[in-house]
Amino acid sequence: MAPLFLFSLASFLSQQFHEHKALIVLVVTGMIAGLLAQMILPGRGFGMVTTIIIGVAGAWLGNRFLKVHLVFITDPIIKEVAAAVVCAMFLALIVNILRGGNDRDKTHWRHN
């Protein structure tokens, strides 16, 4: 009984992964893009959760609108990450402008 349950669970998880592979790739790319955008841009940090949210939103926007315009990049993975990072940097810049000038930097590595 237990091996049958484990086999059906593994089959279900495999099927869900294949159906939602694009969503998983988008989230992982967004996490990387948010981290890179946070490291590249000067200014305050946002914290881990907000950085991931900005990265995922930037990855979605980049893949939706900017990816087709990056014709000078031939590798599709690098093109996807570059579009995600550019859009995440743009979103992070907008969030920095909207949050104002109080210096509440949440990234401690910038002060050392």
N, CA, C and O atoms as a GROMACS GRO file, in nm:
protein
  448
    1MET      N    1   0.081  -0.119   0.000
    1MET     CA    2   0.000   0.000   0.000
    1MET      C    3   0.086   0.127   0.000
    1MET      O    4   0.058   0.221  -0.074
    2ALA      N    5   0.190   0.129   0.083
    2ALA     CA    6   0.276   0.246   0.091
    2ALA      C    7   0.352   0.273  -0.039
    2ALA      O    8   0.359   0.388  -0.080
    3PRO      N    9   0.409   0.170  -0.106
    3PRO     CA   10   0.477   0.200  -0.233
    3PRO      C   11   0.381   0.253  -0.340
    3PRO      O   12   0.420   0.338  -0.420
    4LEU      N   13   0.258   0.205  -0.340
    4LEU     CA   14   0.160   0.254  -0.437
    4LEU      C   15   0.128   0.401  -0.410
    4LEU      O   16   0.116   0.481  -0.503
    5PHE      N   17   0.116   0.437  -0.282
    5PHE     CA   18   0.091   0.577  -0.245
    5PHE      C   19   0.208   0.665  -0.286
    5PHE      O   20   0.189   0.774  -0.341
    6LEU      N   21   0.330   0.620  -0.258
    6LEU     CA   22   0.448   0.698  -0.293
    6LEU      C   23   0.462   0.713  -0.444
    6LEU      O   24   0.500   0.819  -0.493
    7PHE      N   25   0.430   0.606  -0.518
    7PHE     CA   26   0.436   0.614  -0.664
    7PHE      C   27   0.332   0.712  -0.718
    7PHE      O   28   0.362   0.791  -0.807
    8SER      N   29   0.210   0.709  -0.664
    8SER     CA   30   0.106   0.801  -0.711
    8SER      C   31   0.139   0.945  -0.672
    8SER      O   32   0.111   1.037  -0.748
    9LEU      N   33   0.198   0.965  -0.554
    9LEU     CA   34   0.239   1.099  -0.512
    9LEU      C   35   0.350   1.152  -0.603
    9LEU      O   36   0.347   1.268  -0.645
   10ALA      N   37   0.448   1.069  -0.634
   10ALA     CA   38   0.556   1.110  -0.724
   10ALA      C   39   0.503   1.139  -0.862
   10ALA      O   40   0.547   1.234  -0.927
   11SER      N   41   0.409   1.060  -0.909
   11SER     CA   42   0.349   1.084  -1.041
   11SER      C   43   0.272   1.215  -1.042
   11SER      O   44   0.280   1.291  -1.139
   12PHE      N   45   0.198   1.243  -0.935
   12PHE     CA   46   0.123   1.368  -0.926
   12PHE      C   47   0.216   1.488  -0.924
   12PHE      O   48   0.193   1.586  -0.995
   13LEU      N   49   0.323   1.480  -0.843
   13LEU     CA   50   0.417   1.592  -0.835
   13LEU      C   51   0.488   1.613  -0.968
   13LEU      O   52   0.512   1.727  -1.008
   14SER      N   53   0.524   1.506  -1.036
   14SER     CA   54   0.588   1.518  -1.167
   14SER      C   55   0.495   1.583  -1.268
   14SER      O   56   0.538   1.666  -1.347
   15GLN      N   57   0.368   1.544  -1.265
   15GLN     CA   58   0.270   1.602  -1.358
   15GLN      C   59   0.250   1.751  -1.328
   15GLN      O   60   0.241   1.832  -1.420
   16GLN      N   61   0.243   1.788  -1.200
   16GLN     CA   62   0.225   1.928  -1.163
   16GLN      C   63   0.347   2.010  -1.202
   16GLN      O   64   0.334   2.125  -1.244
   17PHE      N   65   0.468   1.950  -1.188
   17PHE     CA   66   0.588   2.023  -1.227
   17PHE      C   67   0.589   2.050  -1.377
   17PHE      O   68   0.623   2.160  -1.420
   18HIS      N   69   0.552   1.951  -1.455
   18HIS     CA   70   0.553   1.970  -1.600
   18HIS      C   71   0.445   2.067  -1.646
   18HIS      O   72   0.463   2.138  -1.744
   19GLU      N   73   0.333   2.071  -1.576
   19GLU     CA   74   0.226   2.164  -1.612
   19GLU      C   75   0.260   2.307  -1.572
   19GLU      O   76   0.220   2.402  -1.640
   20HIS      N   77   0.333   2.324  -1.464
   20HIS     CA   78   0.362   2.457  -1.411
   20HIS      C   79   0.510   2.492  -1.421
   20HIS      O   80   0.561   2.571  -1.341
   21LYS      N   81   0.580   2.434  -1.517
   21LYS     CA   82   0.723   2.457  -1.531
   21LYS      C   83   0.752   2.604  -1.561
   21LYS      O   84   0.849   2.659  -1.509
   22ALA      N   85   0.670   2.667  -1.643
   22ALA     CA   86   0.693   2.808  -1.677
   22ALA      C   87   0.680   2.897  -1.554
   22ALA      O   88   0.755   2.993  -1.538
   23LEU      N   89   0.586   2.866  -1.466
   23LEU     CA   90   0.568   2.944  -1.344
   23LEU      C   91   0.687   2.927  -1.250
   23LEU      O   92   0.731   3.023  -1.187
   24ILE      N   93   0.737   2.805  -1.240
   24ILE     CA   94   0.852   2.779  -1.154
   24ILE      C   95   0.975   2.851  -1.207
   24ILE      O   96   1.051   2.911  -1.130
   25VAL      N   97   0.995   2.846  -1.337
   25VAL     CA   98   1.109   2.915  -1.398
   25VAL      C   99   1.096   3.066  -1.379
   25VAL      O  100   1.195   3.134  -1.353
   26LEU      N  101   0.975   3.119  -1.390
   26LEU     CA  102   0.952   3.262  -1.370
   26LEU      C  103   0.986   3.303  -1.227
   26LEU      O  104   1.049   3.407  -1.207
   27VAL      N  105   0.946   3.225  -1.130
   27VAL     CA  106   0.973   3.259  -0.989
   27VAL      C  107   1.123   3.251  -0.960
   27VAL      O  108   1.177   3.339  -0.894
   28VAL      N  109   1.190   3.147  -1.008
   28VAL     CA  110   1.334   3.135  -0.983
   28VAL      C  111   1.410   3.247  -1.053
   28VAL      O  112   1.502   3.305  -0.995
   29THR      N  113   1.374   3.276  -1.178
   29THR     CA  114   1.437   3.386  -1.249
   29THR      C  115   1.410   3.518  -1.179
   29THR      O  116   1.499   3.603  -1.171
   30GLY      N  117   1.290   3.536  -1.128
   30GLY     CA  118   1.257   3.658  -1.055
   30GLY      C  119   1.337   3.673  -0.928
   30GLY      O  120   1.377   3.784  -0.893
   31MET      N  121   1.361   3.564  -0.857
   31MET     CA  122   1.441   3.572  -0.736
   31MET      C  123   1.584   3.614  -0.768
   31MET      O  124   1.642   3.696  -0.698
   32ILE      N  125   1.639   3.558  -0.874
   32ILE     CA  126   1.775   3.594  -0.916
   32ILE      C  127   1.777   3.740  -0.963
   32ILE      O  128   1.869   3.815  -0.930
   33ALA      N  129   1.677   3.778  -1.041
   33ALA     CA  130   1.673   3.916  -1.093
   33ALA      C  131   1.656   4.017  -0.981
   33ALA      O  132   1.719   4.123  -0.985
   34GLY      N  133   1.575   3.988  -0.882
   34GLY     CA  134   1.558   4.079  -0.769
   34GLY      C  135   1.688   4.095  -0.691
   34GLY      O  136   1.722   4.206  -0.650
   35LEU      N  137   1.759   3.986  -0.670
   35LEU     CA  138   1.887   3.993  -0.600
   35LEU      C  139   1.988   4.075  -0.680
   35LEU      O  140   2.056   4.161  -0.623
   36LEU      N  141   1.998   4.050  -0.811
   36LEU     CA  142   2.093   4.126  -0.893
   36LEU      C  143   2.055   4.274  -0.901
   36LEU      O  144   2.142   4.360  -0.895
   37ALA      N  145   1.927   4.302  -0.915
   37ALA     CA  146   1.883   4.442  -0.920
   37ALA      C  147   1.913   4.513  -0.789
   37ALA      O  148   1.952   4.630  -0.789
   38GLN      N  149   1.896   4.445  -0.677
   38GLN     CA  150   1.924   4.504  -0.547
   38GLN      C  151   2.072   4.530  -0.529
   38GLN      O  152   2.110   4.629  -0.466
   39MET      N  153   2.157   4.444  -0.585
   39MET     CA  154   2.300   4.461  -0.571
   39MET      C  155   2.354   4.568  -0.666
   39MET      O  156   2.452   4.636  -0.634
   40ILE      N  157   2.292   4.584  -0.782
   40ILE     CA  158   2.339   4.681  -0.881
   40ILE      C  159   2.296   4.823  -0.846
   40ILE      O  160   2.377   4.915  -0.853
   41LEU      N  161   2.171   4.840  -0.808
   41LEU     CA  162   2.118   4.974  -0.783
   41LEU      C  163   2.168   5.032  -0.652
   41LEU      O  164   2.171   4.962  -0.550
   42PRO      N  165   2.206   5.158  -0.652
   42PRO     CA  166   2.237   5.223  -0.524
   42PRO      C  167   2.107   5.259  -0.453
   42PRO      O  168   2.002   5.268  -0.515
   43GLY      N  169   2.116   5.278  -0.326
   43GLY     CA  170   1.997   5.316  -0.250
   43GLY      C  171   1.968   5.216  -0.140
   43GLY      O  172   2.051   5.131  -0.108
   44ARG      N  173   1.852   5.229  -0.085
   44ARG     CA  174   1.813   5.145   0.027
   44ARG      C  175   1.780   5.005  -0.017
   44ARG      O  176   1.746   4.979  -0.132
   45GLY      N  177   1.789   4.915   0.078
   45GLY     CA  178   1.746   4.778   0.056
   45GLY      C  179   1.600   4.765   0.091
   45GLY      O  180   1.544   4.850   0.160
   46PHE      N  181   1.539   4.659   0.046
   46PHE     CA  182   1.396   4.638   0.070
   46PHE      C  183   1.368   4.524   0.165
   46PHE      O  184   1.258   4.516   0.218
   47GLY      N  185   1.462   4.438   0.188
   47GLY     CA  186   1.436   4.316   0.262
   47GLY      C  187   1.416   4.202   0.165
   47GLY      O  188   1.395   4.224   0.046
   48MET      N  189   1.422   4.082   0.215
   48MET     CA  190   1.422   3.964   0.129
   48MET      C  191   1.289   3.945   0.056
   48MET      O  192   1.288   3.922  -0.065
   49VAL      N  193   1.179   3.955   0.126
   49VAL     CA  194   1.048   3.928   0.066
   49VAL      C  195   1.015   4.031  -0.041
   49VAL      O  196   0.969   3.995  -0.150
   50THR      N  197   1.038   4.157  -0.013
   50THR     CA  198   1.009   4.262  -0.110
   50THR      C  199   1.101   4.253  -0.230
   50THR      O  200   1.059   4.278  -0.343
   51THR      N  201   1.227   4.217  -0.208
   51THR     CA  202   1.320   4.199  -0.319
   51THR      C  203   1.275   4.086  -0.410
   51THR      O  204   1.283   4.098  -0.532
   52ILE      N  205   1.227   3.977  -0.353
   52ILE     CA  206   1.177   3.865  -0.433
   52ILE      C  207   1.051   3.907  -0.509
   52ILE      O  208   1.036   3.871  -0.626
   53ILE      N  209   0.962   3.980  -0.445
   53ILE     CA  210   0.839   4.025  -0.513
   53ILE      C  211   0.873   4.118  -0.629
   53ILE      O  212   0.816   4.106  -0.737
   54ILE      N  213   0.965   4.210  -0.606
   54ILE     CA  214   1.008   4.300  -0.714
   54ILE      C  215   1.074   4.221  -0.826
   54ILE      O  216   1.053   4.250  -0.944
   55GLY      N  217   1.155   4.122  -0.791
   55GLY     CA  218   1.221   4.040  -0.892
   55GLY      C  219   1.123   3.958  -0.975
   55GLY      O  220   1.138   3.949  -1.096
   56VAL      N  221   1.023   3.899  -0.910
   56VAL     CA  222   0.923   3.820  -0.984
   56VAL      C  223   0.839   3.910  -1.073
   56VAL      O  224   0.810   3.875  -1.187
   57ALA      N  225   0.801   4.027  -1.022
   57ALA     CA  226   0.726   4.122  -1.106
   57ALA      C  227   0.812   4.170  -1.223
   57ALA      O  228   0.762   4.184  -1.334
   58GLY      N  229   0.940   4.194  -1.197
   58GLY     CA  230   1.031   4.235  -1.304
   58GLY      C  231   1.052   4.125  -1.406
   58GLY      O  232   1.061   4.152  -1.526
   59ALA      N  233   1.059   4.000  -1.360
   59ALA     CA  234   1.073   3.888  -1.453
   59ALA      C  235   0.949   3.874  -1.540
   59ALA      O  236   0.960   3.848  -1.660
   60TRP      N  237   0.833   3.890  -1.481
   60TRP     CA  238   0.710   3.880  -1.560
   60TRP      C  239   0.702   3.992  -1.663
   60TRP      O  240   0.672   3.968  -1.780
   61LEU      N  241   0.729   4.116  -1.619
   61LEU     CA  242   0.726   4.229  -1.711
   61LEU      C  243   0.834   4.217  -1.819
   61LEU      O  244   0.809   4.246  -1.936
   62GLY      N  245   0.952   4.175  -1.780
   62GLY     CA  246   1.060   4.160  -1.876
   62GLY      C  247   1.031   4.055  -1.981
   62GLY      O  248   1.057   4.077  -2.100
   63ASN      N  249   0.977   3.942  -1.938
   63ASN     CA  250   0.944   3.836  -2.035
   63ASN      C  251   0.824   3.873  -2.120
   63ASN      O  252   0.810   3.825  -2.232
   64ARG      N  253   0.739   3.956  -2.067
   64ARG     CA  254   0.619   3.995  -2.141
   64ARG      C  255   0.646   4.105  -2.244
   64ARG      O  256   0.595   4.100  -2.356
   65PHE      N  257   0.728   4.204  -2.207
   65PHE     CA  258   0.743   4.322  -2.292
   65PHE      C  259   0.885   4.346  -2.345
   65PHE      O  260   0.900   4.395  -2.457
   66LEU      N  261   0.988   4.313  -2.269
   66LEU     CA  262   1.124   4.353  -2.305
   66LEU      C  263   1.202   4.244  -2.377
   66LEU      O  264   1.292   4.274  -2.455
   67LYS      N  265   1.171   4.120  -2.353
   67LYS     CA  266   1.250   4.008  -2.405
   67LYS      C  267   1.258   4.007  -2.558
   67LYS      O  268   1.362   3.973  -2.614
   68VAL      N  269   1.151   4.044  -2.625
   68VAL     CA  270   1.151   4.041  -2.771
   68VAL      C  271   1.238   4.151  -2.831
   68VAL      O  272   1.278   4.142  -2.947
   69HIS      N  273   1.268   4.253  -2.754
   69HIS     CA  274   1.348   4.365  -2.804
   69HIS      C  275   1.498   4.346  -2.783
   69HIS      O  276   1.578   4.426  -2.833
   70LEU      N  277   1.537   4.243  -2.711
   70LEU     CA  278   1.679   4.216  -2.688
   70LEU      C  279   1.734   4.126  -2.798
   70LEU      O  280   1.768   4.010  -2.773
   71VAL      N  281   1.741   4.178  -2.918
   71VAL     CA  282   1.780   4.097  -3.034
   71VAL      C  283   1.931   4.073  -3.038
   71VAL      O  284   1.976   3.984  -3.110
   72PHE      N  285   2.009   4.150  -2.963
   72PHE     CA  286   2.154   4.133  -2.964
   72PHE      C  287   2.200   4.019  -2.875
   72PHE      O  288   2.318   3.983  -2.878
   73ILE      N  289   2.111   3.961  -2.795
   73ILE     CA  290   2.143   3.847  -2.710
   73ILE      C  291   2.083   3.723  -2.776
   73ILE      O  292   1.962   3.719  -2.802
   74THR      N  293   2.167   3.623  -2.803
   74THR     CA  294   2.118   3.504  -2.875
   74THR      C  295   2.074   3.392  -2.782
   74THR      O  296   1.983   3.317  -2.817
   75ASP      N  297   2.136   3.378  -2.667
   75ASP     CA  298   2.100   3.271  -2.575
   75ASP      C  299   1.968   3.304  -2.505
   75ASP      O  300   1.957   3.410  -2.444
   76PRO      N  301   1.868   3.216  -2.513
   76PRO     CA  302   1.737   3.250  -2.455
   76PRO      C  303   1.737   3.262  -2.303
   76PRO      O  304   1.659   3.340  -2.248
   77ILE      N  305   1.822   3.188  -2.235
   77ILE     CA  306   1.826   3.197  -2.089
   77ILE      C  307   1.886   3.330  -2.045
   77ILE      O  308   1.834   3.395  -1.955
   78ILE      N  309   1.995   3.368  -2.109
   78ILE     CA  310   2.058   3.496  -2.076
   78ILE      C  311   1.965   3.611  -2.114
   78ILE      O  312   1.960   3.713  -2.044
   79LYS      N  313   1.893   3.596  -2.223
   79LYS     CA  314   1.797   3.699  -2.264
   79LYS      C  315   1.686   3.714  -2.161
   79LYS      O  316   1.645   3.825  -2.129
   80GLU      N  317   1.638   3.602  -2.108
   80GLU     CA  318   1.532   3.606  -2.007
   80GLU      C  319   1.580   3.670  -1.878
   80GLU      O  320   1.510   3.752  -1.818
   81VAL      N  321   1.701   3.634  -1.834
   81VAL     CA  322   1.755   3.691  -1.710
   81VAL      C  323   1.785   3.840  -1.728
   81VAL      O  324   1.758   3.920  -1.638
   82ALA      N  325   1.840   3.878  -1.842
   82ALA     CA  326   1.870   4.020  -1.866
   82ALA      C  327   1.743   4.104  -1.867
   82ALA      O  328   1.740   4.212  -1.808
   83ALA      N  329   1.639   4.056  -1.934
   83ALA     CA  330   1.513   4.129  -1.935
   83ALA      C  331   1.455   4.140  -1.795
   83ALA      O  332   1.401   4.244  -1.757
   84ALA      N  333   1.465   4.033  -1.718
   84ALA     CA  334   1.412   4.033  -1.582
   84ALA      C  335   1.490   4.131  -1.494
   84ALA      O  336   1.430   4.203  -1.414
   85VAL      N  337   1.622   4.134  -1.506
   85VAL     CA  338   1.704   4.222  -1.424
   85VAL      C  339   1.676   4.369  -1.458
   85VAL      O  340   1.664   4.452  -1.369
   86VAL      N  341   1.667   4.400  -1.587
   86VAL     CA  342   1.640   4.539  -1.628
   86VAL      C  343   1.505   4.586  -1.574
   86VAL      O  344   1.495   4.695  -1.519
   87CYS      N  345   1.403   4.504  -1.589
   87CYS     CA  346   1.271   4.544  -1.539
   87CYS      C  347   1.267   4.547  -1.386
   87CYS      O  348   1.199   4.632  -1.329
   88ALA      N  349   1.338   4.456  -1.319
   88ALA     CA  350   1.342   4.460  -1.173
   88ALA      C  351   1.416   4.584  -1.124
   88ALA      O  352   1.378   4.643  -1.023
   89MET      N  353   1.520   4.625  -1.196
   89MET     CA  354   1.589   4.749  -1.159
   89MET      C  355   1.497   4.869  -1.177
   89MET      O  356   1.496   4.960  -1.094
   90PHE      N  357   1.420   4.870  -1.284
   90PHE     CA  358   1.325   4.978  -1.307
   90PHE      C  359   1.219   4.982  -1.196
   90PHE      O  360   1.186   5.090  -1.146
   91LEU      N  361   1.166   4.867  -1.159
   91LEU     CA  362   1.066   4.862  -1.051
   91LEU      C  363   1.127   4.903  -0.917
   91LEU      O  364   1.064   4.973  -0.838
   92ALA      N  365   1.250   4.860  -0.890
   92ALA     CA  366   1.317   4.897  -0.766
   92ALA      C  367   1.342   5.048  -0.761
   92ALA      O  368   1.330   5.109  -0.654
   93LEU      N  369   1.376   5.106  -0.873
   93LEU     CA  370   1.394   5.251  -0.879
   93LEU      C  371   1.263   5.324  -0.850
   93LEU      O  372   1.262   5.423  -0.777
   94ILE      N  373   1.154   5.275  -0.906
   94ILE     CA  374   1.023   5.336  -0.880
   94ILE      C  375   0.986   5.323  -0.732
   94ILE      O  376   0.936   5.418  -0.671
   95VAL      N  377   1.011   5.206  -0.674
   95VAL     CA  378   0.980   5.186  -0.531
   95VAL      C  379   1.067   5.278  -0.446
   95VAL      O  380   1.018   5.334  -0.348
   96ASN      N  381   1.195   5.294  -0.480
   96ASN     CA  382   1.281   5.386  -0.405
   96ASN      C  383   1.231   5.529  -0.413
   96ASN      O  384   1.236   5.602  -0.314
   97ILE      N  385   1.184   5.570  -0.529
   97ILE     CA  386   1.132   5.706  -0.544
   97ILE      C  387   1.004   5.724  -0.463
   97ILE      O  388   0.984   5.828  -0.400
   98LEU      N  389   0.917   5.625  -0.466
   98LEU     CA  390   0.789   5.636  -0.394
   98LEU      C  391   0.806   5.630  -0.242
   98LEU      O  392   0.727   5.690  -0.169
   99ARG      N  393   0.906   5.558  -0.194
   99ARG     CA  394   0.925   5.544  -0.050
   99ARG      C  395   0.984   5.667   0.015
   99ARG      O  396   0.974   5.681   0.137
  100GLY      N  397   1.043   5.756  -0.060
  100GLY     CA  398   1.093   5.880  -0.002
  100GLY      C  399   1.238   5.872   0.038
  100GLY      O  400   1.309   5.778   0.003
  101GLY      N  401   1.281   5.973   0.114
  101GLY     CA  402   1.423   5.990   0.142
  101GLY      C  403   1.470   5.942   0.277
  101GLY      O  404   1.590   5.952   0.304
  102ASN      N  405   1.386   5.889   0.363
  102ASN     CA  406   1.433   5.839   0.492
  102ASN      C  407   1.526   5.721   0.469
  102ASN      O  408   1.493   5.629   0.394
  103ASP      N  409   1.641   5.724   0.532
  103ASP     CA  410   1.740   5.619   0.509
  103ASP      C  411   1.715   5.504   0.607
  103ASP      O  412   1.770   5.502   0.717
  104ARG      N  413   1.634   5.410   0.564
  104ARG     CA  414   1.607   5.291   0.643
  104ARG      C  415   1.659   5.170   0.566
  104ARG      O  416   1.581   5.082   0.528
  105ASP      N  417   1.789   5.166   0.542
  105ASP     CA  418   1.849   5.061   0.462
  105ASP      C  419   1.840   4.929   0.536
  105ASP      O  420   1.883   4.919   0.652
  106LYS      N  421   1.786   4.829   0.471
  106LYS     CA  422   1.772   4.698   0.532
  106LYS      C  423   1.883   4.603   0.491
  106LYS      O  424   1.886   4.488   0.537
  107THR      N  425   1.974   4.648   0.405
  107THR     CA  426   2.085   4.563   0.366
  107THR      C  427   2.208   4.609   0.442
  107THR      O  428   2.262   4.717   0.416
  108HIS      N  429   2.253   4.528   0.536
  108HIS     CA  430   2.362   4.566   0.624
  108HIS      C  431   2.496   4.564   0.555
  108HIS      O  432   2.589   4.631   0.600
  109TRP      N  433   2.509   4.490   0.447
  109TRP     CA  434   2.639   4.480   0.381
  109TRP      C  435   2.679   4.610   0.313
  109TRP      O  436   2.797   4.628   0.281
  110ARG      N  437   2.585   4.702   0.289
  110ARG     CA  438   2.620   4.829   0.226
  110ARG      C  439   2.693   4.923   0.322
  110ARG      O  440   2.761   5.015   0.278
  111HIS      N  441   2.680   4.901   0.452
  111HIS     CA  442   2.739   4.992   0.550
  111HIS      C  443   2.881   4.953   0.589
  111HIS      O  444   2.950   5.032   0.653
  112ASN      N  445   2.925   4.837   0.552
  112ASN     CA  446   3.060   4.791   0.592
  112ASN      C  447   3.161   4.826   0.487
  112ASN      O  448   3.280   4.795   0.503
   0.00000   0.00000   0.00000
